[in-house]
Amino acid sequence: MQTLLILGCIMMFLAVALGAFGAHALKKRLSADMMSIFQTGIQYQIAHGLGLLLLGAIAGSLVHTSLVLAAGWVMFAGILLFSGSLYVLSLSGIKKLGAITPFGGLAFLASWVLVIVAVVQG
């Protein structure tokens, strides 16, 4: 549980730092399209950073803590793959990196399914 809370805090810290970096340092360097891609990465990182915090907060109240922990690690992998690939894509302009992004999206979906199962099972 503590690990999920720490990961969530780190992801939120980085999302705020990267968001500020994007708004100030990248705004004039990136095209509007690439800036939009960067911001999408920030949005999903914030959403799932909050998800990690939520999982850390509820893990102790559910019977299947291992499912919640697994969901957290899958969600963390989703942040790295989804948001990370969008950051690198927007900064490098290498369009082929966009092929990684759907794997992060699948990880997000899988993590939420694990949370549903953990909640349904109590």
N, C-alpha and C positions, 0 to 999 in steps of 0.2 A: 504494500500500500504506500509506504513511504517513497519507494522508488518511483511509482507513478506520479506522486505529487511533485517530486524533484524534477522528473522529466517534463511534467507539465509546466512547471515554473521556468525551466530552461527554455522550453519551446516558446513560451509567452515572452520571455525576455528577448529572445532572438527575433521573434516576430516584430516586436516594437522597435528594436534596433535596426532590423532590416527595412522596416517600413519607413523609419526616419531617414535612413540612408537613401532609400529609393526616392523619397519625396524631395530630398535636398541635393544629393550628389548625382543622382541618375536622371532627374527630370529633364535636364538639358542635353544629356548624352544619349538617351534612348529615344527611339521613335515612339509615337503614341501607341502603336501596336505592341511593341516590346515592353513598354511601360505597363500596359494593360495585362500582359502575361505575368510580369513581375508581381503586380498587385493581386492577381488571382492566387499566386503562390502564397502571398501574405494572408489573404482571406482564409484560405484553407488551413494554413498553419495556425492561425488564431482559433478557428473553430475547433480544430482537433487538439490544440494545446489545452483549450478549455475542456475538451472531452477527456483528456488525460487527468486533469484536475478532478473532474467529476468522478472518474473511475477510482481514483485514489481515495476520494471521500466516501464512496459507497461500498468499496470492496469489503470492508469489515462487517457490513450489515447483511451480506449475502452468504448463503451456504457454500456456493461454488466460487470461492475466492480465486481459485486457480484459473477459472474461465475469465474472470475479470482481469487478472494479471496477464493472461494470454492476449485478451482483447487490447490491453494497453500496449503490449509490445508490437502487436500487429498494427495498431494505430500509429505508433511511433515510426515503424517502418514505412507506413503510408505517407507520413509527413516528409520523411527523408526522400522517398521516391517521387511523390507528387510535387510537393513544393520545391524540393531540391532540384528536380529536373527543370521546373519552370524558371527558377532563378538562373541556373546555368544556361538554359536556352535563351532567356532574355538578354543575358550579359554577353553571350558568345555569338548569338545569331545562328547557331548550328541547329537547323530545323530537325535533323534526325534525332536529336535528344528528346523531342516530343514523343517519341515512341516509348519512352520509359514512363511517362506520366500516367497512362492508363493502369499500369501495374500498381502505382500508388493509389489510384482510385479504387481498384479492386481490393487493396488492403484496407482502405477506409470502410468499404462495404462489408468486408469479412469481419472487421473489428466490431461493427455495430450489430451484426448477426450474433456474434459471440456474447455481446452485452444482452441482447434480447433473450438468448438462451439462459444466461446466468440469472436474469431477473425472473423469467418464467419459472425456473426451477427453484427460485427462492433464494 
